[in-house]
Amino acid sequence: MAYHWNWGILWELSPDGQGTYFDMLLAGLAWTVITAIGAWAIAVILGSVVGVLRSLPSRWLPRLGTAYVEIFRNVPLLVQLFLWFFVLPELLPRSWGLWLKQLPDAPLWTAIFGIGFYMSARVAEQVRAGIAALPPGQRMAGTALGLTLPQTYRYVLLPMAYRIILPPLTSEFLNTIKNTSVALTIGLIELTAQARAMQEFSFQVFEAFSVATLLYLLVNAVVVFAMRWLEGRVAVPGYIVSAR
């Protein structure tokens, strides 16, 4: 039986009465972007802290950072989201568990923190690798200037490390955007969930997921071009080659 293409379905009124099917997909895209930005903010901040811990001249702090990375990196994201959304409220005191269950937009917050923690382990590895790639003399130079260890990281090591790891960080940001699709399993109506809803309502599966694919590509293209521009702006002449 031949498939009947119908691109006009995008402009037909959706069953929820809130607009067209295309409006449904745009609403899902908005939730995807919000979730990705929130999760990425957590991933960068927490991942930077853990990455620094793994590079400190200490005995126990690097081990603590390693344990964090191995736990969050090796447990599948889907399992982690289920644990945060379904299991955590049952493990907390009853009043806290009820508060979490009744929290407005609970799937959104669970996705932001769940994906953020998951991606922070990957960002931590990038930060650690960036610091390790710097010449040892830079750390010594900070000490020679009278800087404390935190000041050496803040003013000497991290500014250079972030410049080195911008390309892999771009890939991790793109992965964060794509990982938001897993959140449909806990009830977040993001872009993939809206495409599935359009498919179930209209039975036009190829149109729904073709447009969803194009929207993902558009968002990712914006991120890639923005990060390439940033690489060129922060590149250190003679030390780091800017992206072209």
C-alpha contacts under 8 A as a table, 3 or more apart, distances in Angstrom:
res1	aa1	res2	aa2	distance
5	W	204	Q	7.46
5	W	207	E	7.52
6	N	9	I	5.82
6	N	204	Q	7.31
6	N	207	E	7.39
7	W	10	L	6.05
7	W	207	E	6.36
8	G	11	W	5.69
8	G	12	E	6.95
9	I	12	E	5.15
9	I	21	Y	7.08
9	I	202	S	7.69
9	I	204	Q	7.85
10	L	20	T	6.46
10	L	21	Y	4.91
10	L	22	F	4.95
10	L	207	E	7.97
11	W	20	T	5.24
11	W	21	Y	6.19
11	W	22	F	6.30
12	E	20	T	5.20
12	E	21	Y	6.29
13	L	17	G	6.53
13	L	18	Q	7.90
13	L	19	G	5.65
13	L	20	T	4.26
13	L	21	Y	6.37
14	S	17	G	5.65
14	S	18	Q	6.93
14	S	19	G	6.00
14	S	20	T	5.00
14	S	21	Y	5.16
14	S	24	M	7.60
15	P	201	F	7.47
16	D	19	G	7.71
17	G	20	T	7.89
18	Q	23	D	7.98
19	G	22	F	7.96
19	G	23	D	5.71
19	G	24	M	7.13
20	T	23	D	5.04
20	T	24	M	6.51
21	Y	24	M	4.94
21	Y	25	L	6.52
21	Y	198	M	6.63
22	F	25	L	5.12
22	F	26	L	6.29
23	D	26	L	5.00
23	D	27	A	6.11
24	M	27	A	5.14
24	M	28	G	6.30
24	M	194	Q	6.29
24	M	198	M	7.93
25	L	28	G	5.01
25	L	29	L	6.16
25	L	191	L	5.92
25	L	194	Q	5.70
25	L	195	A	6.45
25	L	212	A	6.97
26	L	29	L	4.88
26	L	30	A	6.26
26	L	191	L	7.53
27	A	30	A	5.11
27	A	31	W	6.57
27	A	190	E	7.56
27	A	191	L	7.50
28	G	31	W	5.21
28	G	32	T	6.21
28	G	189	I	6.06
28	G	190	E	4.04
28	G	191	L	3.90
28	G	192	T	7.38
28	G	193	A	7.36
28	G	194	Q	5.72
29	L	32	T	4.90
29	L	33	V	6.21
29	L	190	E	6.16
29	L	191	L	4.82
29	L	215	L	7.41
30	A	33	V	5.22
30	A	34	I	6.21
30	A	190	E	7.52
30	A	191	L	7.91
31	W	34	I	5.08
31	W	35	T	6.00
31	W	189	I	7.25
31	W	190	E	5.15
31	W	191	L	7.27
32	T	35	T	5.24
32	T	36	A	6.05
32	T	177	I	7.05
32	T	180	T	6.21
32	T	181	S	7.75
32	T	190	E	5.16
32	T	191	L	6.10
33	V	36	A	5.09
33	V	37	I	6.07
33	V	177	I	7.24
34	I	37	I	5.35
34	I	38	G	6.18
35	T	38	G	5.27
35	T	39	A	6.00
35	T	108	L	6.81
35	T	111	A	6.86
35	T	112	I	5.40
35	T	180	T	6.79
36	A	39	A	5.16
36	A	40	W	5.89
36	A	112	I	7.17
36	A	176	T	5.88
36	A	177	I	5.13
36	A	180	T	6.53
37	I	40	W	5.09
37	I	41	A	6.19
38	G	41	A	5.28
38	G	42	I	6.57
38	G	112	I	5.67
38	G	113	F	7.98
38	G	116	G	7.54
39	A	42	I	5.24
39	A	43	A	6.09
39	A	111	A	7.66
39	A	112	I	4.51
39	A	113	F	6.10
39	A	114	G	7.78
39	A	115	I	5.72
39	A	116	G	4.02
39	A	117	F	7.79
39	A	119	M	7.92
39	A	176	T	7.35
40	W	43	A	4.84
40	W	44	V	6.03
40	W	116	G	5.95
40	W	119	M	7.57
40	W	173	F	6.69
40	W	176	T	6.78
41	A	44	V	5.38
41	A	45	I	6.23
41	A	116	G	7.46
42	I	45	I	5.35
42	I	46	L	5.82
42	I	47	G	7.80
42	I	113	F	7.23
42	I	116	G	5.09
42	I	117	F	7.02
42	I	120	S	7.06
43	A	46	L	5.43
43	A	47	G	5.33
43	A	116	G	4.70
43	A	117	F	6.10
43	A	118	Y	7.64
43	A	119	M	5.41
43	A	120	S	3.84
43	A	121	A	7.64
43	A	123	V	6.57
44	V	47	G	5.09
44	V	48	S	5.80
44	V	120	S	6.30
44	V	123	V	6.39
45	I	48	S	5.32
45	I	49	V	6.50
45	I	120	S	7.87
46	L	49	V	5.17
46	L	50	V	6.27
46	L	117	F	7.70
46	L	120	S	5.86
46	L	124	A	7.78
47	G	50	V	5.14
47	G	51	G	5.87
47	G	119	M	7.80
47	G	120	S	4.20
47	G	121	A	5.92
47	G	122	R	7.31
47	G	123	V	4.95
47	G	124	A	4.12
47	G	125	E	7.86
47	G	127	V	7.48
48	S	51	G	5.01
48	S	52	V	6.11
48	S	120	S	7.91
48	S	123	V	6.93
48	S	124	A	5.62
48	S	127	V	6.12
49	V	52	V	5.26
49	V	53	L	6.27
49	V	124	A	7.46
50	V	53	L	4.96
50	V	54	R	6.32
50	V	65	G	5.27
50	V	68	Y	7.78
50	V	69	V	8.00
50	V	121	A	7.80
50	V	124	A	5.51
51	G	54	R	5.20
51	G	55	S	6.64
51	G	65	G	7.11
51	G	123	V	7.56
51	G	124	A	4.08
51	G	125	E	6.11
51	G	126	Q	7.50
51	G	127	V	5.12
51	G	128	R	4.66
52	V	55	S	5.20
52	V	56	L	6.36
52	V	124	A	7.78
52	V	127	V	7.14
52	V	128	R	6.38
53	L	56	L	5.39
53	L	61	L	5.66
53	L	62	P	5.30
53	L	64	L	7.77
53	L	65	G	5.76
54	R	61	L	6.72
54	R	62	P	3.90
54	R	63	R	7.09
54	R	64	L	7.84
54	R	65	G	5.33
54	R	66	T	6.60
54	R	128	R	6.44
55	S	62	P	6.46
55	S	128	R	6.08
55	S	131	I	7.28
55	S	132	A	7.45
56	L	61	L	7.16
56	L	62	P	6.51
58	S	61	L	5.92
58	S	62	P	6.68
59	R	62	P	6.59
59	R	63	R	7.19
60	W	63	R	5.16
60	W	64	L	6.23
61	L	64	L	5.01
61	L	65	G	6.30
62	P	65	G	5.02
62	P	66	T	6.07
63	R	66	T	4.93
63	R	67	A	6.14
64	L	67	A	5.19
64	L	68	Y	6.38
65	G	68	Y	5.14
65	G	69	V	6.29
66	T	69	V	5.13
66	T	70	E	6.11
67	A	70	E	5.24
67	A	71	I	6.12
68	Y	71	I	5.36
68	Y	72	F	6.29
68	Y	121	A	7.10
69	V	72	F	5.51
69	V	73	R	5.66
69	V	121	A	4.63
69	V	122	R	7.40
69	V	124	A	7.32
69	V	125	E	7.76
70	E	73	R	5.27
70	E	74	N	5.78
70	E	121	A	7.68
71	I	74	N	5.72
71	I	75	V	6.39
72	F	75	V	5.72
72	F	117	F	7.00
72	F	118	Y	5.35
72	F	121	A	6.08
73	R	76	P	7.59
73	R	118	Y	6.32
73	R	119	M	7.83
73	R	121	A	5.78
73	R	122	R	6.84
75	V	79	V	6.86
75	V	80	Q	6.80
76	P	79	V	5.39
76	P	80	Q	6.43
77	L	80	Q	5.01
77	L	81	L	6.19
77	L	114	G	7.75
77	L	115	I	7.14
77	L	118	Y	6.67
77	L	182	V	7.83
78	L	81	L	5.23
78	L	82	F	6.32
78	L	182	V	6.50
79	V	82	F	5.14
79	V	83	L	6.20
80	Q	83	L	5.03
80	Q	84	W	6.19
80	Q	114	G	6.62
81	L	84	W	5.14
81	L	85	F	5.99
81	L	110	T	7.02
81	L	111	A	6.84
81	L	114	G	5.65
81	L	115	I	7.73
81	L	183	A	7.54
81	L	186	I	7.49
82	F	85	F	5.16
82	F	86	F	5.54
82	F	87	V	6.98
82	F	186	I	7.23
83	L	86	F	5.60
83	L	87	V	4.75
83	L	88	L	6.06
84	W	87	V	6.06
84	W	88	L	5.20
84	W	89	P	7.78
84	W	110	T	6.57
84	W	114	G	6.88
85	F	88	L	6.45
85	F	89	P	7.24
85	F	107	P	7.47
85	F	110	T	6.26
85	F	186	I	7.16
86	F	89	P	6.49
86	F	90	E	7.34
87	V	90	E	5.41
87	V	91	L	6.53
88	L	91	L	5.17
88	L	92	L	6.44
88	L	97	G	7.60
89	P	92	L	5.46
89	P	94	R	7.94
89	P	96	W	7.18
89	P	97	G	4.04
89	P	98	L	7.11
89	P	100	L	6.30
89	P	101	K	6.91
90	E	93	P	7.73
90	E	94	R	7.48
90	E	97	G	6.04
91	L	97	G	7.55
92	L	96	W	6.06
92	L	97	G	5.50
93	P	96	W	5.39
93	P	97	G	6.08
94	R	97	G	5.03
94	R	98	L	6.13
95	S	98	L	5.22
95	S	99	W	6.22
96	W	99	W	5.03
96	W	100	L	6.30
97	G	100	L	5.16
97	G	101	K	6.25
98	L	101	K	5.04
98	L	102	Q	6.08
99	W	102	Q	5.21
99	W	103	L	5.93
100	L	103	L	5.12
100	L	106	A	7.23
101	K	106	A	7.03
102	Q	106	A	7.42
103	L	106	A	5.25
105	D	108	L	5.33
105	D	109	W	6.55
106	A	109	W	5.28
106	A	110	T	6.01
107	P	110	T	5.08
107	P	111	A	6.01
107	P	183	A	7.52
107	P	186	I	6.00
107	P	187	G	5.89
107	P	188	L	5.30
108	L	111	A	5.17
108	L	112	I	6.17
108	L	188	L	6.05
109	W	112	I	5.07
109	W	113	F	6.18
110	T	113	F	5.40
110	T	114	G	5.66
111	A	114	G	5.06
111	A	115	I	5.69
111	A	116	G	7.89
111	A	180	T	7.29
111	A	183	A	5.86
111	A	188	L	7.86
112	I	115	I	5.55
112	I	116	G	5.76
113	F	116	G	4.83
113	F	117	F	5.98
114	G	117	F	5.38
114	G	118	Y	6.23
115	I	118	Y	5.00
115	I	119	M	6.00
115	I	176	T	7.23
115	I	179	N	7.26
115	I	180	T	7.45
116	G	119	M	5.28
116	G	120	S	5.91
117	F	120	S	5.02
117	F	121	A	6.83
118	Y	121	A	5.87
118	Y	122	R	7.41
119	M	122	R	5.19
119	M	123	V	6.27
119	M	172	E	7.46
119	M	176	T	6.96
120	S	123	V	4.93
120	S	124	A	5.93
121	A	124	A	5.07
121	A	125	E	6.56
122	R	125	E	5.27
122	R	126	Q	6.58
122	R	172	E	7.55
123	V	126	Q	5.03
123	V	127	V	6.20
123	V	169	L	7.07
123	V	172	E	7.32
124	A	127	V	5.12
124	A	128	R	6.09
125	E	128	R	5.12
125	E	129	A	6.07
126	Q	129	A	5.11
126	Q	130	G	6.07
126	Q	165	I	6.43
126	Q	168	P	7.22
126	Q	169	L	7.37
127	V	130	G	5.03
127	V	131	I	6.26
127	V	161	A	6.83
127	V	162	Y	7.18
127	V	165	I	7.10
128	R	131	I	5.26
128	R	132	A	6.13
129	A	132	A	4.99
129	A	133	A	6.08
130	G	133	A	5.15
130	G	134	L	6.84
130	G	161	A	4.55
130	G	162	Y	6.92
130	G	164	I	6.08
130	G	165	I	5.91
131	I	134	L	5.54
131	I	157	L	6.43
131	I	158	L	6.98
131	I	161	A	5.27
132	A	135	P	7.87
133	A	161	A	7.77
134	L	138	Q	7.14
134	L	157	L	7.57
134	L	160	M	7.80
134	L	161	A	7.16
135	P	138	Q	5.89
135	P	139	R	7.90
136	P	139	R	5.68
136	P	140	M	6.62
137	G	140	M	4.90
137	G	141	A	5.86
138	Q	141	A	4.97
138	Q	142	G	6.37
138	Q	156	V	7.00
138	Q	157	L	7.12
139	R	142	G	5.25
139	R	143	T	6.51
139	R	152	T	6.71
139	R	156	V	7.46
139	R	157	L	7.03
140	M	143	T	5.05
140	M	144	A	6.09
141	A	144	A	4.92
141	A	145	L	6.21
142	G	145	L	5.17
142	G	146	G	6.63
142	G	147	L	5.45
142	G	148	T	7.81
142	G	152	T	5.27
142	G	156	V	6.83
143	T	146	G	5.21
143	T	147	L	5.36
143	T	148	T	6.85
143	T	149	L	7.58
143	T	152	T	7.23
144	A	147	L	7.40
147	L	150	P	7.98
147	L	151	Q	5.59
147	L	152	T	5.78
148	T	151	Q	5.11
148	T	152	T	6.07
149	L	152	T	5.02
149	L	153	Y	6.37
150	P	153	Y	5.22
150	P	154	R	6.14
151	Q	154	R	4.95
151	Q	155	Y	5.84
151	Q	156	V	7.71
152	T	155	Y	5.52
152	T	156	V	5.21
152	T	157	L	6.33
153	Y	156	V	5.63
153	Y	157	L	4.72
153	Y	158	L	5.46
154	R	157	L	6.57
154	R	158	L	5.76
154	R	159	P	7.10
155	Y	158	L	6.91
155	Y	159	P	6.55
156	V	159	P	6.16
156	V	160	M	6.83
157	L	160	M	5.59
157	L	161	A	6.03
158	L	161	A	4.84
158	L	162	Y	5.92
159	P	162	Y	5.51
159	P	163	R	6.62
160	M	163	R	5.21
160	M	164	I	6.47
161	A	164	I	5.13
161	A	165	I	6.32
162	Y	165	I	5.23
162	Y	166	L	6.06
163	R	166	L	5.54
163	R	231	E	7.21
163	R	234	V	6.75
163	R	235	A	6.65
163	R	240	I	7.73
164	I	167	P	7.59
164	I	240	I	7.17
165	I	168	P	5.52
165	I	169	L	6.00
166	L	169	L	4.95
166	L	170	T	6.13
166	L	227	M	7.57
166	L	231	E	6.74
167	P	170	T	5.12
167	P	171	S	6.70
167	P	227	M	7.83
167	P	231	E	7.96
168	P	171	S	5.06
168	P	172	E	6.34
169	L	172	E	4.94
169	L	173	F	6.16
170	T	173	F	5.12
170	T	174	L	6.32
170	T	223	V	7.62
170	T	224	V	6.89
170	T	227	M	6.53
171	S	174	L	5.08
171	S	175	N	6.21
172	E	175	N	4.87
172	E	176	T	6.15
173	F	176	T	4.94
173	F	177	I	6.44
174	L	177	I	5.17
174	L	178	K	6.40
174	L	220	N	6.32
174	L	223	V	7.55
175	N	178	K	5.07
175	N	179	N	5.95
176	T	179	N	5.02
176	T	180	T	6.55
177	I	180	T	5.58
177	I	181	S	7.92
177	I	220	N	7.93
178	K	181	S	5.99
179	N	182	V	5.71
179	N	183	A	7.72
180	T	183	A	5.47
180	T	184	L	7.94
180	T	190	E	7.55
181	S	184	L	6.02
181	S	190	E	6.89
181	S	191	L	7.16
181	S	192	T	5.67
181	S	193	A	7.44
182	V	185	T	6.08
183	A	186	I	5.57
183	A	187	G	6.78
183	A	188	L	5.57
183	A	190	E	7.65
184	L	187	G	5.05
184	L	188	L	4.84
184	L	189	I	6.06
184	L	190	E	6.72
184	L	192	T	7.29
184	L	193	A	5.54
185	T	188	L	7.36
188	L	193	A	7.45
189	I	192	T	7.74
189	I	193	A	5.17
189	I	194	Q	6.06
190	E	193	A	5.35
190	E	194	Q	6.13
191	L	194	Q	5.14
191	L	195	A	6.21
191	L	212	A	6.64
192	T	195	A	5.03
192	T	196	R	6.28
192	T	209	F	7.89
192	T	212	A	6.93
193	A	196	R	5.10
193	A	197	A	6.18
194	Q	197	A	4.90
194	Q	198	M	6.10
195	A	198	M	5.09
195	A	199	Q	6.20
195	A	208	A	5.16
195	A	209	F	5.84
195	A	212	A	6.47
196	R	199	Q	4.98
196	R	200	E	6.23
196	R	205	V	7.81
196	R	208	A	7.46
196	R	209	F	7.86
197	A	200	E	5.13
197	A	201	F	6.17
198	M	201	F	5.18
198	M	202	S	5.87
198	M	203	F	7.48
198	M	204	Q	7.48
198	M	205	V	7.68
198	M	208	A	6.23
199	Q	202	S	5.40
199	Q	203	F	4.79
199	Q	204	Q	5.32
199	Q	205	V	4.70
199	Q	208	A	6.12
200	E	203	F	5.49
200	E	205	V	7.95
202	S	205	V	7.92
204	Q	207	E	5.67
204	Q	208	A	6.36
205	V	208	A	5.26
205	V	209	F	6.28
206	F	209	F	5.42
206	F	210	S	5.73
207	E	210	S	5.13
207	E	211	V	6.21
208	A	211	V	5.60
208	A	212	A	6.31
209	F	212	A	4.80
209	F	213	T	5.92
210	S	213	T	5.12
210	S	214	L	6.34
211	V	214	L	5.07
211	V	215	L	6.23
212	A	215	L	5.11
212	A	216	Y	6.27
213	T	216	Y	5.14
213	T	217	L	6.20
214	L	217	L	5.01
214	L	218	L	6.11
215	L	218	L	5.02
215	L	219	V	6.30
216	Y	219	V	5.29
216	Y	220	N	6.15
217	L	220	N	5.11
217	L	221	A	5.97
218	L	221	A	5.13
218	L	222	V	6.36
219	V	222	V	5.22
219	V	223	V	6.43
220	N	223	V	5.05
220	N	224	V	6.17
221	A	224	V	5.09
221	A	225	F	6.20
222	V	225	F	5.38
222	V	226	A	6.07
223	V	226	A	5.14
223	V	227	M	6.08
224	V	227	M	5.26
224	V	228	R	6.13
225	F	228	R	5.08
225	F	229	W	6.19
226	A	229	W	5.15
226	A	230	L	6.25
227	M	230	L	4.88
227	M	231	E	6.08
228	R	231	E	5.02
228	R	232	G	6.37
228	R	243	A	5.87
228	R	244	R	7.46
229	W	232	G	5.23
229	W	233	R	6.34
229	W	243	A	7.93
230	L	233	R	5.00
230	L	234	V	6.25
231	E	234	V	5.48
231	E	235	A	5.82
231	E	242	S	5.70
231	E	243	A	6.19
232	G	235	A	5.41
232	G	242	S	4.74
232	G	243	A	6.05
232	G	244	R	7.89
235	A	239	Y	7.84
235	A	240	I	5.59
235	A	241	V	6.49
235	A	242	S	5.43
236	V	239	Y	5.44
236	V	240	I	5.32
236	V	241	V	7.52
237	P	240	I	6.38
237	P	241	V	7.27
238	G	241	V	7.35
